[in-house]
Amino acid sequence: QVQLVESGGGLVLAGGSLTLSCRASGFDFRRTPMGWYHQAPGKQRELVATITTGGITNYAGAVRGRFTISRDIAKNMVYLQMNSLKPEDTGVYYCNGNSGRLTWGQGTRVTVSS
């Protein structure tokens, strides 16, 4: 009964910004480190940002300095603030535990055009 519902994707011009949201339920969110995953067209899903239960964050090199992950444990929400977007950021974004073991949601699609 795990549910991970992503939202906030859309079409944006290169250099623009977008904020993604993930609403989580059906597991112990408070004790679970979370992450955002990016799946580019035709590619495998890859972890791009993580956040611990204590709020410590880590980022893949491709997004470091441009993306910010945050969470509101009381509200079971995870966010990804994306700035200075590039065409290579295009794809579907998913949230999950940072081990990727939870049931995947549908993701939210981001398209960055130049």
Steps between C-alpha positions, in 0.01 A plus 500: 500500500798728454401805303740751351328771303719743310380830358623833372659404170442685178657679207761763576761694305869440559616712789162490666388351830251242616401351836400134527301352787465145629224391735585179686283255692481135603842471664704651781592820324648653813768230519570468127774689314349628177623581154406634160574296189528615140427283198603659173333374181638157412722488809495329838373674808774668702512651845566873489429625853460351848397625840535323835247495778707775661503720191851428370506522120713362218492559126624344182764712331272580208252684722715625785466875542179512297255268681396501865324211673298560816241320710221572741482191718183609679321531164657194331624721217825515303586783263751563226572860409659507156675812376706582190337213316675345202365291212680196645280529810208389283332178609277349764574568866410255775530505876578192710701390797863560418545122461231492230315211665156650537225462243557756226244766424416634156756778514465849363629601160733795449581634155768766462518667162764727356 
